[in-house]
Amino acid sequence: MDNKNVGILIIGITVLIIFIIFLFNNAMKQIVTEGCPAVHQGLSCPAYKTINQQTYLALAITGILAIIGLILIFSKPKEKVVIKKIKDNGQKRKIDVSELTPDEKSVLKLIQGERTIFQADLIEKTGFGKAKITRILDRLEGKDIVERKRRGMTNVVVLKK
C-alpha cells in the first residue's frame, strides 16, 4: 500500500477516534452529574477533573496519530529499484581460460554461476581483498570477458556476450 493511502487511512481512523472520545466524554459527564453525591449538595464533583484529564490525554494521542498520518501523506515515496532480466538468446560465448591465472579462473567461475554479481559479493565469496578483486576484474575486462557497471556505491559485474 502506498504511503499516501496509509496516511489517509490513519487520518480517517483518527477522526473516528476523536468522535468516539467526545461521545464518551459527554456520556461520562452525564453519568457523573446523575450519580455523584457532591453535585446534589451543590459542590463540584472531583470526577470531572479526572474525566477532563483522560479526555486531554486521549486527544493528545490522536493528535500524534494525525501527525503521523500527515507525514505519511506528504512524504516522498522511496525509489524503486528496477532490475531488468536480459533474455538469454541461447548462444554462449566460448571463453579461452588457458591464459587465465587460477585466481582469475575462480572469480570467472563465480561470475559464470551467477551471471550478474555485485563486486562486493565477489570479495565476500572469494575472500580476496578489494584491491586484488579490482585488479583481477581489470584484467578480465581487458580481455573482454566481463564488464563492470556502476550501481550506487558498488559495481555490478556481468559476463560480456
N, C-alpha and C positions, 0 to 999 in steps of 0.2 A: 504494500500500500504506500502511496506517495505521502511525503511529509505533510504536504498541504492538506490532504484529505484527513490525515490523522489529527492535525491541528484543529480543523473544523469540527471533527467528531468530539474532541476534548472540550472545545468551547461550547458545543451543544449540550454535552453532559454537565458542564459547569453551570450553565444557565438553569438546567433542570434541577440540579442540586441546590442552587440558590433559592429557587421557587419552593422547594421542599423545606429548606431551612426556615423561610419566613412563615410557611404554613405551620410548621412545628412550633416556632416561636409564639405565634398567636394562640395556638392550642394550649401551650404550656401556661401562658399568661392568663388565659381564661380559667384553666384548672386551678391555678394558684389563687385567682380572685375569688372563685367559688369555695375553695376548700381551706384557705388559710385563716386561722382564727384571729390573727393580728389585723387583718383587713377589716373584719367585723367590729373590731374595737377602735377603728379609726387610725390605726398605726400602719406604717409601711411594712410590707412582708419582706423578710430577708431573702426569700426565694427569688424575688425579682432580680436582685444583683447577680445571683448565680445564672439565671436564665440569660441575662444580657451578656455575661462573660462567655458562656457557651456559644451564644449566637455570634459574637465577635470572633471567637476562635474558629468557628466553622466558616465564617465569611473570609477570614484570612487564608485558610487552607484552600478554599475555592478560588481566591484571588491568585494564589500560587499556581493552581491548575490553569487558570485563564492565561497567566503569563506564559506558561509552558506551551499552551495551545497557540498563542500568538507567535511565539518564537518558531514553532514548527511551521506555521502558515507562511511566515516571511523568510524562513531560512532557505538558503540556496541548496538545491539537491546535489548530492555527491556525483562526481563524474563517473560515468560508467566505462569500464574497461572492455573494449571490444576486441576479441581475438578472432581473427579470420582463419578458417581452416582452408588450406590450399588443397585443391583436388589433385590426387596423385594420378598422373596420366599413365602409370604402369611402366614407364621407361626408367630403368635405373642406370645411372651413370657408373661406369667402371672406374674405380679409383685405384691407382697404382700405389700400393702400400710398401713396395720393396725399398723405396728410398727414405721411408719414414723411420724415425727413431722409435724405440719401444715406448717412450712417454707419449709421443705423438700418436702412436697406434692406439694406446689405451684411451686417450682423450677422444680420438676419432671414433672408437668403438662406442663410447658413451653417447656421443652426438648421433651416431647412426641409430642407436637403440631408441633414443628419444625423439629424433627428427628435429626438434626445437628444444633448446635448453638455455636457461639463464647462465651467464658466466659465473655467477656466484654459486650456482648449484654444481658446476664443474669443479670449482675449488673445493667444495664440501665433499663431493663424491670421490675425487681423486686423492685428496689430502695434500695436493700441491699448494704452494704459496701463490699469492696473487700475481706476483711478478713472473713466476715460472709459467703459469697458465697463460698470461698475456703473451709471453714470448712464443709459447707453443702455438697459440691461436694466430699470432702474427705470421709464423712460418706456414701454417695451414692455409691462411688467407693468401699468402704469397704464391702458394702452389695451386691456388684457385679451387680449393676443396671445400672450404667453409666461408661463411660470410657473417660478420657481426653487425647487428642493427641496434642502435641506441634506444633504450626504453627507460626513461627516467634516469635514475642514478646507476643503472646497470646496463649490461648488454645482453641481447638475445643472440645465441649462436645457432645458425641454421646451415644445413648442407646445401651447397650450390647444386643446381640441377644440371 
